[in-house]
Structure formats: structure tokens, C-alpha cells
Amino acid sequence: MKKPVIACRIPYLAIEDGVDGFLVPQEAEALTEKIIWLLDHPQKAHAMGESGFRKVQSEYNWTRIVDRIETFYRQRVPGARESGAMHI
């Protein structure tokens, strides 16, 4: 399901406001406004959903996740190898 996201504005979210969804304050009125906007603009809502889907496919696949974890540990573990899977 390629749907736009509406989330509360908190740190470290991967949502780009107005690109793949909306970030709103923690208020019912703001959430209501964005839901109505998406219903009134189905083509833009579809484009936001597609954008979010592409981001998830490229940024949150297992290869990227493993690379990030390995990089994290390489930066913190003395003598960790620079390439290939770590062997601890």
C-alpha cells in the first residue's frame, strides 16, 4: 500500500513534510486538516505515497540496515575490518 503518512512532529522521523506525507503538531485539528487535504487532492496524495514507498525500498532494505550496523560497530570496535562482514 503506497499511502502518504501523517505523523506528529517529533525528532528523527524519516518523513519529509509535504513530500511523502505530513508532519503535524499533536493536535486533532491539524491532523483533521491534513486528512481532508489528502482526500481533496488524490493525485498529490498518490504522489506522496509513491515517494514514501521509494524511500522505504531504498533506505530500509536489509542490505542497507546491515551496512549501517556494521559501520556503527566498525567505528567503535578496535581492530574491526574495513570491508566485508565482521567476524566477532
Secondary structure, DSSP 8 states (H G I E B T S, - for coil): ----EEEE--TT----BTTTEEEE-S-HHHHHHHHHHHHH-HHHHHHHHHHHHHHHHHHSSHHHHHHHHHHHHHHHSTT--SSS----
